[in-house]
Amino acid sequence: MPLFLWLTFVLFYSGSAISGQITQAVFSDVQYDALATTQCLAEPGRTMYGGGVIVNPEFSNGTAGWAVFGKGVIEGRVSHSKNRFMVARNRKRPMDSVSQKVRLEKGKFYAFSAWIQVNEGSETVSVVFRVGDGEFAPGGSIVAEQGCWSLLKGGVAANSSSTVDVLFKSKNTSKEIWVDNVALQPFSKKQWRFHQDKSIEKVRKSRVRFQITYAKKRGLAVRGAKFLVKQTKPGFPFGCGMNFHILESTDYQNWFASRFRYTTFTNAMKWYSTEAKQGQENYTTADAMVKFSQDNGISIRGHNVFWDDPKYQPDWVKTLSPEDLRKAAEKRINSVVSRYAGKLIAWDVVNENLHFSFFEDNLGKNASSIYYSTAYKLDPTPRMFLNEYNTIEYCGDEKVSPGNYKKRLKEIFSYPGNEDILAGIGVQGNFGRGQPNLAYMRSTLEILATTGVPIWLTELSVHPGVNQAQYLEEILREAFSHPAVEGIIMFAGPAYAGFNVTALADISFNNTPAGDIVDNLIEEWKSPDFEAHTNDGGFFSTSLFHGEYEITITNPATNCSSTSRFEVTRDSSGRTFHFQIG
């Protein structure tokens, strides 16, 4: 799929969803739709969810239901096409804007959307929820532009029942904020789970048909043929971080290899690990971990070639002149990428490139783009990722908002020579101990999906707390249910190996509650072994999770068996797999 094809994966709700009694959810794989596009539009797109709990969401009744928050002025305006919208002007402080009071109910997720424009230039505009004690909770942001409307999507998770002010924030108070078609739709956790399950059924499984015929009888159907189907490998990459302790412990090795087929080394490939002293490269640990992974059929994401955070450079790198840094970095990228060429499925080329700019500050604004180009020339096989934190887990970090993430992605992969690189979106997912904001997470994934670039959760963790296991499950289900997410790597593991933030097993490799959740989901997200028989036409139909399978067929007349292999993918829907027996 082209890098910036304006497509998205959209969740539509029936009219009954608006009243809170959801009876149907329709998931469309790829839709051209004004609700989901992130292009600038001459006129705002229509209101989602009929506005949800927002009063007068389209400003059809002037300012009814709306008020000024802070200082400044709000006024209704009418476009050339007779569309009514609201403007906040003469603003004195960032949060001076149009606002409305709404009642949030504890335990519900609230999906937010609004069409936004500014009167000149471009400016980041955020939605903010102000609770009674004066706390401001961010709900999402968009880079709005003059002359066109952009869709701000986000949301909030209600940790208590309370009345809040919904308002908008823009740091540049000289800009007018234009607002139209505002929506805030509540969903219970039961409704949210219903949507997830429907999506999983649609995007992670395919309905297929088997036909079994006699090899020597010109395709004659085998009536009542008995067969056994076993899934041998999942189609969705679901993996776990790995560190050097894997080389020391057979128990750790067995724990890992019995569960996961995908990994990222937490530190072993980083520059500070492989060249702690200038000119003294040491890949012993990384090489041994690669060998273990290869021996056990475990695919590896490379992490990372460079890290743009100044704090995490090797100590000797921090003191180099720009010219010496250029030479050292060239040596580093040639060394590590060439060494593991053909052995990795991905590279985080310049890690955390939106938050930090060590290489750009020292080597020029195109430094990262050039390193992506270099990595691709050294090994064109892996997908090259932009990898960041706070994009899905914290909506208050405007540096890595989905709009800014897309902008940086485009800058890197539209750099001359980079157009053919297999790009990847890496969202780390380092969640805190509170209720994860799944409404914001979903809206962010939808916005990032408009690029057409595969999304991976690359370093998923949940901080310790009484609900850690529950929150981990909610996040994993949200990611797995989204059509644009193509893989998940948790930065979690056994306490033996020092994974104390999200420990899946204790020091003796006994499961923690979080570990139970992971094991249960691994089982849930694969098709169980089953036996069946063909009908009179030699057919059998079923729905299977994507992945690799083994089928053993028994001839009812001779009781002889034969085994074949097949693979079910997203493209397999409606396909008939043909098998023959002697």
C-alpha positions as CSV (number, residue, x, y, z in Angstrom):
1,M,0.0,0.0,0.0
2,P,1.4,3.4,-0.9
3,L,2.9,5.3,2.1
4,F,0.4,8.2,2.2
5,L,-2.7,6.7,0.7
6,W,-5.5,8.4,2.5
7,L,-7.4,5.4,3.7
8,T,-8.5,4.4,7.1
9,F,-10.1,1.7,9.1
10,V,-13.4,3.0,10.4
11,L,-15.8,1.8,13.0
12,F,-19.4,2.6,12.2
13,Y,-22.1,2.5,14.8
14,S,-25.7,1.9,14.2
15,G,-28.3,4.5,15.3
16,S,-29.0,2.4,18.3
17,A,-25.4,2.9,19.5
18,I,-26.2,6.6,20.0
19,S,-28.8,5.8,22.6
20,G,-26.4,3.4,24.4
21,Q,-28.2,0.2,23.4
22,I,-25.8,-1.2,20.8
23,T,-27.3,-4.0,18.8
24,Q,-24.9,-4.0,15.8
25,A,-21.4,-2.8,15.0
26,V,-20.2,-2.7,11.5
27,F,-16.5,-2.7,10.9
28,S,-15.3,-1.7,7.4
29,D,-11.8,-2.6,6.5
30,V,-11.0,0.3,4.2
31,Q,-13.4,3.2,3.6
32,Y,-13.2,6.6,2.0
33,D,-15.1,8.6,4.6
34,A,-15.2,12.2,5.7
35,L,-15.5,11.1,9.3
36,A,-12.1,9.5,9.3
37,T,-10.0,11.4,6.8
38,T,-7.3,13.6,8.2
39,Q,-7.1,15.8,5.1
40,C,-8.0,19.4,5.3
41,L,-11.5,20.0,4.0
42,A,-13.1,23.1,2.6
43,E,-16.2,22.3,4.7
44,P,-16.3,20.3,7.9
45,G,-17.3,16.7,7.8
46,R,-20.5,15.5,9.4
47,T,-20.9,15.0,13.1
48,M,-20.1,11.6,14.5
49,Y,-22.5,9.7,16.7
50,G,-25.1,12.4,16.2
51,G,-23.1,14.5,18.7
52,G,-23.5,11.9,21.5
53,V,-24.0,13.8,24.8
54,I,-23.1,17.2,23.3
55,V,-26.0,19.7,23.2
56,N,-26.3,21.6,19.9
57,P,-23.2,19.9,18.4
58,E,-23.5,21.6,15.0
59,F,-24.3,25.1,16.3
60,S,-27.6,25.0,14.4
61,N,-29.1,26.9,17.4
62,G,-26.4,29.5,17.7
63,T,-24.7,29.4,21.1
64,A,-27.3,27.3,22.9
65,G,-25.6,24.9,25.3
66,W,-22.2,26.6,24.8
67,A,-20.4,29.2,26.8
68,V,-17.1,31.1,27.0
69,F,-14.4,29.4,29.0
70,G,-12.0,31.9,30.6
71,K,-11.9,35.3,28.8
72,G,-12.4,36.4,25.3
73,V,-15.4,36.2,23.0
74,I,-17.3,33.4,21.3
75,E,-19.5,34.1,18.3
76,G,-21.4,32.1,15.7
77,R,-20.5,32.5,12.1
78,V,-22.0,31.3,8.8
79,S,-19.8,30.1,5.9
80,H,-20.5,30.8,2.2
81,S,-22.3,27.4,2.0
82,K,-24.6,28.4,4.9
83,N,-22.8,26.2,7.4
84,R,-22.9,27.4,11.0
85,F,-19.8,27.2,13.2
86,M,-18.4,28.7,16.4
87,V,-15.4,31.0,16.8
88,A,-13.4,31.8,20.0
89,R,-11.5,35.1,19.5
90,N,-9.9,37.9,21.5
91,R,-8.3,35.1,23.6
92,K,-5.9,36.1,26.5
93,R,-4.9,32.6,27.7
94,P,-4.3,29.3,26.0
95,M,-7.5,27.7,27.3
96,D,-9.8,30.7,26.5
97,S,-12.3,29.1,24.1
98,V,-15.8,27.8,23.5
99,S,-16.9,25.2,26.1
100,Q,-19.8,23.0,27.3
101,K,-20.5,21.2,30.5
102,V,-21.2,17.5,30.3
103,R,-21.8,14.7,32.8
104,L,-19.3,11.8,32.7
105,E,-20.2,8.5,34.2
106,K,-17.6,6.5,36.1
107,G,-16.2,3.5,34.2
108,K,-17.2,4.6,30.7
109,F,-15.0,5.6,27.7
110,Y,-15.9,8.7,25.8
111,A,-14.9,9.0,22.2
112,F,-14.5,12.7,21.1
113,S,-14.4,14.4,17.7
114,A,-14.6,17.9,16.4
115,W,-13.7,19.7,13.2
116,I,-11.2,22.5,13.9
117,Q,-9.7,25.4,11.9
118,V,-7.6,28.5,12.8
119,N,-7.9,31.9,11.2
120,E,-4.2,32.2,10.1
121,G,-1.2,30.0,9.6
122,S,-1.3,26.7,11.5
123,E,-1.5,25.9,15.2
124,T,-1.9,22.9,17.5
125,V,-5.3,22.8,19.0
126,S,-6.2,20.4,21.8
127,V,-9.4,19.2,23.5
128,V,-9.2,19.4,27.3
129,F,-11.6,18.2,30.0
130,R,-11.7,20.3,33.1
131,V,-13.0,18.5,36.2
132,G,-14.5,20.2,39.3
133,D,-11.2,20.6,41.3
134,G,-9.6,22.5,38.5
135,E,-7.6,19.6,37.0
136,F,-7.2,19.7,33.2
137,A,-7.1,16.3,31.5
138,P,-6.0,16.4,27.8
139,G,-8.0,14.4,25.3
140,G,-6.2,14.8,22.0
141,S,-4.8,17.4,19.6
142,I,-4.6,18.3,15.9
143,V,-2.5,20.7,13.9
144,A,-5.2,23.0,12.6
145,E,-4.7,25.2,9.5
146,Q,-6.1,28.3,8.0
147,G,-8.5,27.8,5.1
148,C,-9.5,24.2,5.8
149,W,-11.1,22.0,8.4
150,S,-9.2,19.2,10.2
151,L,-10.7,16.4,12.4
152,L,-9.6,16.4,16.0
153,K,-10.1,12.9,17.4
154,G,-9.5,11.7,20.9
155,G,-11.3,10.8,24.1
156,V,-11.2,10.3,27.8
157,A,-11.7,7.5,30.3
158,A,-14.0,8.5,33.2
159,N,-12.5,7.5,36.6
160,S,-15.3,9.0,38.5
161,S,-18.8,10.4,37.9
162,S,-18.6,14.2,37.6
163,T,-19.6,17.2,35.6
164,V,-16.7,18.5,33.4
165,D,-16.1,21.4,31.0
166,V,-15.2,20.3,27.5
167,L,-13.0,23.1,26.0
168,F,-10.2,23.7,23.5
169,K,-6.7,24.9,24.0
170,S,-4.2,26.7,21.8
171,K,-1.0,28.2,23.1
172,N,-0.9,31.0,20.6
173,T,-3.6,33.3,21.9
174,S,-3.5,35.5,18.8
175,K,-5.2,32.7,16.8
176,E,-8.9,32.3,16.6
177,I,-10.1,28.8,17.2
178,W,-12.9,27.7,14.8
179,V,-15.0,24.8,15.9
180,D,-17.8,22.7,14.3
181,N,-19.6,19.4,14.6
182,V,-18.5,18.4,18.0
183,A,-19.3,14.9,19.4
184,L,-18.7,13.1,22.7
185,Q,-20.1,9.5,22.7
186,P,-20.1,7.4,25.8
187,F,-19.4,3.6,25.8
188,S,-19.6,1.2,28.6
189,K,-16.8,-1.4,28.9
190,K,-19.2,-4.0,27.8
191,Q,-20.0,-2.1,24.6
192,W,-16.3,-1.4,24.0
193,R,-15.5,-5.1,24.4
194,F,-18.4,-6.0,22.0
195,H,-16.7,-3.8,19.3
196,Q,-13.3,-5.4,19.9
197,D,-14.7,-8.9,19.6
198,K,-16.6,-8.0,16.4
199,S,-13.4,-6.5,14.9
200,I,-11.2,-9.5,15.9
201,E,-13.7,-11.9,14.2
202,K,-13.5,-9.8,11.1
203,V,-9.8,-8.8,10.8
204,R,-8.0,-11.7,12.5
205,K,-10.0,-14.6,11.1
206,S,-11.1,-15.8,7.7
207,R,-13.9,-18.1,6.7
208,V,-12.5,-20.9,4.5
209,R,-13.7,-24.2,3.0
210,F,-12.0,-27.5,2.6
211,Q,-12.7,-29.9,-0.2
212,I,-11.3,-33.4,-0.1
213,T,-11.3,-35.6,-3.3
214,Y,-9.8,-38.9,-4.4
215,A,-6.5,-38.5,-6.3
216,K,-7.2,-41.4,-8.7
217,K,-10.9,-40.9,-9.4
218,R,-10.9,-37.6,-11.3
219,G,-11.7,-35.4,-8.4
220,L,-14.5,-37.5,-7.0
221,A,-15.5,-36.1,-3.6
222,V,-14.7,-38.1,-0.5
223,R,-17.9,-38.3,1.6
224,G,-17.5,-38.4,5.3
225,A,-13.7,-38.0,5.2
226,K,-12.3,-37.6,8.7
227,F,-9.7,-35.0,9.2
228,L,-7.8,-33.3,12.1
229,V,-6.7,-29.6,11.9
230,K,-4.0,-28.1,14.1
231,Q,-2.7,-24.6,14.0
232,T,1.1,-24.7,14.1
233,K,2.0,-21.0,14.0
234,P,0.0,-17.9,14.7
235,G,-0.4,-15.3,11.9
236,F,-0.3,-12.3,14.2
237,P,3.2,-11.4,15.6
238,F,2.8,-11.4,19.4
239,G,6.1,-11.3,21.2
240,C,8.1,-10.3,24.2
241,G,11.3,-8.4,25.0
242,M,14.4,-10.4,25.8
243,N,17.6,-9.6,27.6
244,F,21.0,-11.1,28.2
245,H,19.7,-13.3,31.1
246,I,18.3,-15.6,28.4
247,L,21.9,-16.9,27.9
248,E,22.2,-17.9,31.6
249,S,19.1,-19.8,32.4
250,T,17.5,-22.9,30.8
251,D,14.3,-22.1,32.7
252,Y,14.2,-18.6,31.1
253,Q,14.9,-20.1,27.7
254,N,12.1,-22.7,28.1
255,W,9.7,-20.1,29.4
256,F,10.3,-17.8,26.4
257,A,10.5,-20.4,23.6
258,S,7.3,-22.1,24.7
259,R,5.3,-18.9,24.3
260,F,6.7,-16.5,21.8
261,R,7.9,-16.4,18.2
262,Y,8.8,-12.7,18.1
263,T,11.2,-10.6,20.2
264,T,13.1,-7.4,20.6
265,F,16.4,-7.3,22.5
266,T,15.9,-4.7,25.2
267,N,19.6,-3.5,25.2
268,A,21.9,-5.9,23.6
269,M,22.1,-4.3,20.1
270,K,22.3,-0.7,21.3
271,W,25.4,1.4,20.6
272,Y,26.3,1.8,24.3
273,S,26.1,-2.0,24.6
274,T,28.2,-3.0,21.6
275,E,30.8,-0.2,21.7
276,A,31.1,1.1,25.3
277,K,34.7,2.2,24.5
278,Q,35.5,3.9,21.2
279,G,36.9,1.4,18.7
280,Q,36.3,-1.7,20.9
281,E,33.2,-3.3,19.4
282,N,31.8,-6.3,21.2
283,Y,28.8,-8.2,19.8
284,T,29.2,-11.3,21.9
285,T,26.0,-11.0,23.8
286,A,23.9,-9.9,20.8
287,D,25.3,-12.6,18.6
288,A,24.5,-15.3,21.2
289,M,20.9,-14.0,21.6
290,V,20.5,-14.0,17.8
291,K,21.6,-17.6,17.7
292,F,19.2,-18.6,20.4
293,S,16.4,-16.9,18.6
294,Q,17.2,-18.5,15.3
295,D,17.6,-21.9,16.8
296,N,14.1,-21.6,18.3
297,G,12.3,-20.0,15.3
298,I,12.0,-16.6,16.9
299,S,11.9,-13.5,14.7
300,I,13.8,-10.5,15.8
301,R,13.1,-6.7,15.7
302,G,16.4,-4.8,15.7
303,H,16.5,-2.2,18.5
304,N,18.2,0.1,17.8
305,V,20.8,1.5,15.4
306,F,20.8,5.0,17.0
307,W,19.0,6.6,19.9
308,D,18.3,10.4,19.5
309,D,18.2,11.0,23.2
310,P,21.5,12.7,24.2
311,K,21.4,10.9,27.6
312,Y,21.7,7.5,26.0
313,Q,24.7,8.0,23.8
314,P,27.8,6.1,24.7
315,D,29.8,8.4,27.0
316,W,32.6,8.8,24.6
317,V,30.2,9.9,21.8
318,K,28.9,12.8,23.8
319,T,32.3,14.6,23.6
320,L,32.9,14.2,19.9
321,S,33.2,17.1,17.5
322,P,30.5,17.1,14.7
323,E,33.0,15.7,12.2
324,D,34.2,13.0,14.5
325,L,30.6,12.1,15.4
326,R,29.8,11.8,11.7
327,K,32.6,9.3,11.2
328,A,31.7,7.4,14.4
329,A,28.0,7.2,13.4
330,E,28.9,6.0,9.9
331,K,31.1,3.3,11.3
332,R,28.3,2.3,13.8
333,I,25.5,1.9,11.2
334,N,27.7,0.1,8.7
335,S,28.9,-2.3,11.5
336,V,25.6,-3.2,13.1
337,V,23.3,-3.3,10.1
338,S,25.7,-5.3,8.0
339,R,26.4,-7.7,10.8
340,Y,22.7,-8.7,11.1
341,A,21.7,-8.3,7.5
342,G,19.1,-10.9,6.5
343,K,18.5,-11.9,10.2
344,L,16.0,-9.3,11.3
345,I,12.4,-8.4,10.4
346,A,12.7,-4.8,11.5
347,W,15.0,-2.0,12.6
348,D,14.3,1.0,14.9
349,V,16.7,3.1,13.0
350,V,16.7,6.4,14.9
351,N,14.8,5.8,18.1
352,E,12.6,8.5,19.7
353,N,13.2,10.8,16.8
354,L,10.3,13.2,17.7
355,H,11.2,13.7,21.3
356,F,14.9,14.2,20.8
357,S,17.3,15.5,18.1
358,F,20.9,14.7,19.1
359,F,22.0,13.7,15.6
360,E,20.0,16.5,13.9
361,D,21.5,19.1,16.3
362,N,25.0,18.0,15.6
363,L,24.9,16.8,12.0
364,G,22.1,18.7,10.3
365,K,18.3,18.4,10.0
366,N,18.3,15.5,7.5
367,A,20.6,13.3,9.6
368,S,17.9,10.8,10.5
369,S,16.5,10.6,7.0
370,I,20.0,9.9,5.7
371,Y,20.5,7.1,8.3
372,Y,17.2,5.4,7.2
373,S,18.6,5.6,3.6
374,T,21.9,4.1,4.7
375,A,20.3,1.3,6.7
376,Y,18.1,0.4,3.7
377,K,21.1,0.2,1.3
378,L,22.9,-2.1,3.7
379,D,19.9,-4.4,4.2
380,P,16.7,-3.7,2.3
381,T,14.8,-6.6,3.8
382,P,13.7,-5.3,7.3
383,R,10.9,-2.9,7.8
384,M,12.4,0.4,9.0
385,F,10.5,1.9,12.0
386,L,10.0,5.3,13.5
387,N,9.6,4.4,17.2
388,E,8.2,6.7,19.8
389,Y,6.6,6.7,23.3
390,N,3.5,8.6,24.5
391,T,1.8,8.5,21.1
392,I,-1.0,6.1,22.2
393,E,-0.6,6.1,25.9
394,Y,-0.6,9.7,26.8
395,C,-2.6,12.3,24.9
396,G,-1.0,15.3,26.7
397,D,2.4,15.0,24.9
398,E,1.9,17.1,21.8
399,K,5.4,16.4,20.5
400,V,4.3,12.9,19.5
401,S,0.6,13.5,18.8
402,P,-0.6,11.4,15.8
403,G,-0.6,14.5,13.6
404,N,3.1,15.3,14.4
405,Y,4.0,11.6,14.2
406,K,2.6,11.5,10.6
407,K,4.4,14.7,9.7
408,R,7.7,13.3,10.9
409,L,7.1,10.0,9.1
410,K,6.4,11.8,5.9
411,E,9.6,13.9,6.3
412,I,11.8,10.8,6.7
413,F,10.3,8.6,4.1
414,S,9.8,11.2,1.4
415,Y,13.4,12.2,1.6
416,P,15.0,11.6,-1.8
417,G,15.9,7.9,-2.1
418,N,13.7,6.8,0.8
419,E,10.5,6.3,-1.1
420,D,10.9,2.6,-1.6
421,I,11.8,1.8,2.0
422,L,9.4,-0.5,3.9
423,A,8.2,1.9,6.6
424,G,6.8,1.0,10.0
425,I,5.0,2.9,12.7
426,G,6.3,1.9,16.2
427,V,4.2,3.1,19.2
428,Q,5.9,1.9,22.4
429,G,2.9,1.8,24.7
430,N,4.5,2.5,28.1
431,F,1.3,2.8,30.1
432,G,1.0,4.0,33.7
433,R,-0.8,2.4,36.5
434,G,-4.2,4.1,36.0
435,Q,-7.1,3.2,33.7
436,P,-5.8,3.3,30.1
437,N,-7.5,5.8,27.9
438,L,-8.7,3.3,25.2
439,A,-10.8,6.0,23.5
440,Y,-7.7,8.0,22.8
441,M,-5.7,5.0,21.9
442,R,-8.3,3.9,19.3
443,S,-8.5,7.4,17.8
444,T,-4.7,7.6,17.5
445,L,-4.5,4.2,15.8
446,E,-7.2,5.4,13.4
447,I,-5.4,8.6,12.5
448,L,-2.0,6.7,12.1
449,A,-3.8,4.1,10.0
450,T,-4.5,6.8,7.3
451,T,-0.9,6.5,6.3
452,G,-1.3,3.0,5.1
453,V,1.8,2.1,7.1
454,P,1.7,-1.0,9.4
455,I,1.6,-0.2,13.1
456,W,3.3,-2.2,15.8
457,L,3.2,-1.8,19.6
458,T,6.9,-2.2,20.2
459,E,7.6,-1.9,23.9
460,L,4.2,-2.5,25.7
461,S,4.3,-2.4,29.4
462,V,1.9,-1.5,32.3
463,H,3.2,-0.1,35.5
464,P,2.4,-2.1,38.7
465,G,-0.9,-1.5,40.4
466,V,-3.9,-3.4,41.8
467,N,-5.5,-3.6,38.3
468,Q,-2.3,-4.2,36.3
469,A,-3.4,-7.5,34.8
470,Q,-6.8,-6.1,33.8
471,Y,-5.4,-3.0,32.2
472,L,-2.8,-5.1,30.3
473,E,-5.6,-7.2,28.9
474,E,-7.7,-4.2,27.9
475,I,-4.7,-2.7,26.0
476,L,-3.8,-6.0,24.3
477,R,-7.4,-6.5,23.1
478,E,-7.6,-3.0,21.8
479,A,-4.4,-3.4,19.8
480,F,-5.3,-6.8,18.5
481,S,-8.7,-5.7,17.4
482,H,-7.5,-2.8,15.3
483,P,-7.0,-3.7,11.6
484,A,-3.9,-1.5,11.2
485,V,-2.0,-3.1,14.0
486,E,0.3,-5.8,12.6
487,G,2.3,-6.8,15.7
488,I,2.8,-6.4,19.4
489,I,6.0,-6.8,21.4
490,M,5.7,-6.5,25.2
491,F,8.7,-5.2,27.2
492,A,7.7,-7.7,29.9
493,G,9.0,-11.0,31.1
494,P,10.0,-13.0,34.2
495,A,11.2,-11.3,37.3
496,Y,14.3,-13.5,37.2
497,A,15.4,-11.4,34.2
498,G,14.7,-8.1,35.9
499,F,11.3,-7.4,34.3
500,N,9.8,-5.7,37.4
501,V,7.6,-3.2,35.7
502,T,5.4,-5.8,34.0
503,A,6.4,-9.1,35.4
504,L,4.8,-12.1,33.7
505,A,6.4,-14.6,36.0
506,D,8.0,-14.5,39.4
507,I,11.6,-15.4,40.3
508,S,10.7,-19.1,40.0
509,F,8.9,-18.7,36.7
510,N,5.5,-19.1,38.2
511,N,2.9,-17.0,36.4
512,T,1.8,-13.6,37.8
513,P,-1.8,-12.4,37.2
514,A,-0.4,-10.5,34.2
515,G,1.3,-13.7,33.0
516,D,-2.0,-15.6,33.2
517,I,-3.6,-12.9,31.0
518,V,-0.9,-13.3,28.4
519,D,-1.1,-17.1,28.4
520,N,-4.9,-17.0,28.1
521,L,-4.8,-14.6,25.2
522,I,-2.2,-16.6,23.4
523,E,-4.6,-19.6,23.6
524,E,-7.7,-17.5,22.8
525,W,-6.1,-15.9,19.7
526,K,-5.4,-19.2,17.9
527,S,-7.8,-21.8,16.5
528,P,-8.2,-24.9,18.8
529,D,-7.4,-28.3,17.3
530,F,-10.5,-29.9,15.9
531,E,-11.8,-33.1,14.2
532,A,-14.5,-33.0,11.6
533,H,-15.9,-34.9,8.5
534,T,-16.7,-33.7,5.0
535,N,-20.3,-33.6,3.8
536,D,-21.7,-35.5,0.8
537,G,-19.9,-33.1,-1.6
538,G,-16.6,-33.5,0.2
539,F,-16.7,-30.0,1.7
540,F,-16.4,-28.5,5.2
541,S,-16.5,-24.8,6.1
542,T,-15.2,-23.0,9.2
543,S,-13.7,-19.8,10.4
544,L,-10.0,-19.9,11.4
545,F,-7.5,-17.5,12.9
546,H,-4.8,-16.4,10.5
547,G,-1.7,-18.6,10.7
548,E,-0.1,-21.8,9.5
549,Y,-1.9,-25.1,9.9
550,E,-1.5,-28.8,9.5
551,I,-4.4,-31.1,8.3
552,T,-4.3,-34.8,8.7
553,I,-6.9,-36.6,6.5
554,T,-8.1,-40.2,6.9
555,N,-9.5,-42.2,4.0
556,P,-12.8,-43.7,5.4
557,A,-12.5,-46.7,3.1
558,T,-8.8,-47.7,3.7
559,N,-8.2,-45.9,7.1
560,C,-4.9,-44.6,5.6
561,S,-3.9,-41.0,6.5
562,S,-2.0,-38.2,4.9
563,T,-0.8,-34.9,6.2
564,S,-0.7,-31.5,4.4
565,R,0.1,-27.9,5.4
566,F,-1.7,-24.7,4.5
567,E,-1.8,-21.1,5.6
568,V,-4.8,-18.8,6.3
569,T,-4.3,-15.1,5.8
570,R,-6.5,-12.0,5.5
571,D,-6.7,-12.7,1.8
572,S,-8.0,-16.3,2.4
573,S,-11.6,-15.2,3.1
574,G,-13.9,-17.3,1.0
575,R,-11.1,-19.5,-0.3
576,T,-11.5,-23.2,-0.9
577,F,-8.4,-25.4,0.1
578,H,-8.3,-28.5,-2.0
579,F,-6.8,-31.7,-0.6
580,Q,-6.5,-35.2,-2.2
581,I,-6.2,-38.7,-0.7
582,G,-5.3,-41.9,-2.4
